[in-house]
Amino acid sequence: MALDRPLEVLTVCGVGMGSSLMLKMTAEEALRGLGVDATVECTDVSTARGRRPDVVIGQEMHTSELTDLAPVVVAVSDFLDSAALRTTLSAELAARGWLP
């Protein structure tokens, strides 16, 4: 089912500053490339646990702790590879009917 609002995305790292901010910019680029209207916020693991986003993106060491947080949880190894993230997100979002 298509969402009638912007997709809520969290990029997560241990402290919520450095790598999650880089990943936020990469996620925004990937989502733009898919034509997806989204709000992307960066945060730390502890703060993320109190949220209920649609998508969580982060390193596997963090996303493995957050698998029940969102319908889509994506682990990345390269924070700057927007093409790879776009490919992964495309499959995940299409499976849920969330692509425009």
VENGI-V802236 format. One record per residue. N is the residue number from 1. RES is the residue in three letters. PHI is phi as a letter, one per 40 degrees, with the letter a starting at -180 (999 if undefined). NEAR is the number of other C-alpha atoms within 12 Angstrom. D_LAST is the distance of its C-alpha to the last C-alpha in Angstrom with 1 decimal. Layout:
n=N res=RES phi=PHI near=NEAR d_last=D_LAST
n=N res=RES phi=PHI near=NEAR d_last=D_LAST
//
This chain:
n=1 res=MET phi=999 near=12 d_last=10.6
n=2 res=ALA phi=c near=16 d_last=7.6
n=3 res=LEU phi=c near=18 d_last=9.1
n=4 res=ASP phi=b near=14 d_last=10.5
n=5 res=ARG phi=a near=14 d_last=11.6
n=6 res=PRO phi=c near=21 d_last=11.2
n=7 res=LEU phi=c near=32 d_last=11.3
n=8 res=GLU phi=c near=30 d_last=15.1
n=9 res=VAL phi=b near=39 d_last=16.2
n=10 res=LEU phi=b near=41 d_last=19.9
n=11 res=THR phi=b near=48 d_last=21.6
n=12 res=VAL phi=b near=46 d_last=25.0
n=13 res=CYS phi=a near=36 d_last=28.4
n=14 res=GLY phi=c near=24 d_last=32.0
n=15 res=VAL phi=b near=19 d_last=32.9
n=16 res=GLY phi=g near=24 d_last=29.6
n=17 res=MET phi=b near=18 d_last=30.5
n=18 res=GLY phi=c near=19 d_last=30.7
n=19 res=SER phi=c near=28 d_last=28.4
n=20 res=SER phi=c near=35 d_last=25.8
n=21 res=LEU phi=c near=27 d_last=25.7
n=22 res=MET phi=c near=27 d_last=25.3
n=23 res=LEU phi=c near=38 d_last=22.5
n=24 res=LYS phi=d near=36 d_last=20.8
n=25 res=MET phi=c near=27 d_last=20.8
n=26 res=THR phi=c near=31 d_last=19.6
n=27 res=ALA phi=c near=47 d_last=16.7
n=28 res=GLU phi=d near=36 d_last=15.7
n=29 res=GLU phi=c near=27 d_last=16.0
n=30 res=ALA phi=c near=30 d_last=14.0
n=31 res=LEU phi=c near=35 d_last=11.0
n=32 res=ARG phi=d near=25 d_last=11.4
n=33 res=GLY phi=c near=22 d_last=11.5
n=34 res=LEU phi=c near=26 d_last=8.2
n=35 res=GLY phi=g near=19 d_last=6.7
n=36 res=VAL phi=c near=30 d_last=6.6
n=37 res=ASP phi=c near=24 d_last=8.8
n=38 res=ALA phi=a near=30 d_last=11.7
n=39 res=THR phi=b near=24 d_last=15.4
n=40 res=VAL phi=b near=32 d_last=17.4
n=41 res=GLU phi=b near=33 d_last=21.0
n=42 res=CYS phi=b near=35 d_last=23.8
n=43 res=THR phi=a near=32 d_last=26.5
n=44 res=ASP phi=c near=30 d_last=29.2
n=45 res=VAL phi=d near=31 d_last=29.4
n=46 res=SER phi=c near=18 d_last=31.6
n=47 res=THR phi=c near=21 d_last=29.5
n=48 res=ALA phi=d near=34 d_last=26.3
n=49 res=ARG phi=c near=21 d_last=28.1
n=50 res=GLY phi=c near=15 d_last=28.3
n=51 res=ARG phi=b near=24 d_last=24.5
n=52 res=ARG phi=b near=21 d_last=21.8
n=53 res=PRO phi=c near=31 d_last=18.6
n=54 res=ASP phi=c near=32 d_last=15.4
n=55 res=VAL phi=b near=40 d_last=16.0
n=56 res=VAL phi=b near=46 d_last=19.4
n=57 res=ILE phi=b near=54 d_last=20.2
n=58 res=GLY phi=a near=45 d_last=23.8
n=59 res=GLN phi=c near=26 d_last=26.8
n=60 res=GLU phi=d near=23 d_last=27.6
n=61 res=MET phi=d near=18 d_last=30.8
n=62 res=HIS phi=c near=31 d_last=28.8
n=63 res=THR phi=c near=31 d_last=25.8
n=64 res=SER phi=c near=21 d_last=28.3
n=65 res=GLU phi=c near=25 d_last=29.6
n=66 res=LEU phi=b near=34 d_last=26.3
n=67 res=THR phi=c near=25 d_last=24.8
n=68 res=ASP phi=c near=20 d_last=25.0
n=69 res=LEU phi=c near=28 d_last=23.5
n=70 res=ALA phi=a near=27 d_last=19.8
n=71 res=PRO phi=c near=22 d_last=17.7
n=72 res=VAL phi=b near=32 d_last=16.7
n=73 res=VAL phi=b near=32 d_last=19.7
n=74 res=VAL phi=b near=41 d_last=19.7
n=75 res=ALA phi=c near=28 d_last=23.0
n=76 res=VAL phi=b near=33 d_last=23.5
n=77 res=SER phi=b near=19 d_last=26.7
n=78 res=ASP phi=b near=21 d_last=25.9
n=79 res=PHE phi=c near=31 d_last=24.7
n=80 res=LEU phi=b near=23 d_last=24.2
n=81 res=ASP phi=c near=21 d_last=22.3
n=82 res=SER phi=c near=27 d_last=18.8
n=83 res=ALA phi=c near=22 d_last=18.2
n=84 res=ALA phi=c near=23 d_last=19.3
n=85 res=LEU phi=c near=34 d_last=17.3
n=86 res=ARG phi=d near=29 d_last=14.0
n=87 res=THR phi=c near=20 d_last=15.1
n=88 res=THR phi=c near=25 d_last=15.9
n=89 res=LEU phi=c near=39 d_last=12.8
n=90 res=SER phi=d near=28 d_last=10.6
n=91 res=ALA phi=c near=18 d_last=12.9
n=92 res=GLU phi=c near=24 d_last=13.1
n=93 res=LEU phi=c near=31 d_last=9.6
n=94 res=ALA phi=c near=20 d_last=8.9
n=95 res=ALA phi=c near=15 d_last=12.3
n=96 res=ARG phi=b near=18 d_last=11.3
n=97 res=GLY phi=g near=16 d_last=8.2
n=98 res=TRP phi=c near=29 d_last=6.5
n=99 res=LEU phi=c near=26 d_last=3.8
n=100 res=PRO phi=c near=22 d_last=0.0
//
